[in-house]
Amino acid sequence: MKSFTKSFVVLFFLICAVSTASGIEYATDVLEKGNPGGNTASLKTFDQKGIKDMGKEITLDVWIKDVPEELITAGFWLTYDPSKVNIVKVDVYDGSTLPGPWDKEMTRQKSNPKGPGTYMVIVGNLGCIKPDKKGDVIVAKVQYSCQEKCTNPIEIMPVKDFDSVVGCEGKVFDTTIKPAAFTIHGK
């Protein structure tokens, strides 16, 4: 019986360790009325869809959620349907336009890096970024408009062939981070 109990306890701790390590994910927070967004004032509702009339703009913050350690770099790759969705503006929380934890000298953005319907953001910090009290790290504010009824999601994932999300201990989270999908539903 003691052997079974010891095995169960070890298995339980292994499961907890794996679930904690793989819990990191991208998340989006729609900046609806009353939610200013940002590193300190955000309501962080972590939405997966928003309701806007066609042609209207929607703004959301991109976060990395449930970060298990301090980060030295982060980044994301957006894919979307360019025939229906237009990226109006992307601002990074690096002190250049928006106050935030990243160093503006290390920020890189590229529109259409693999053709229409793609956008890349890479950020870094010469020190280390501590997650907030809930374990989250803010990256950027993205403003979209929808030309028609936009039912295809905007997907947020790591940058391919690049170590996008890296902890200060050198761990690369790209293979374990869960992508996010956000859908704009036209009324």
Summary of the structure (lengths in Angstrom):
residues: 187
radius of gyration: 18.1
end to end distance: 61.0
largest distance: 65.9
contacts: 568
relative contact order: 0.25
helix: 14%
strand: 41%
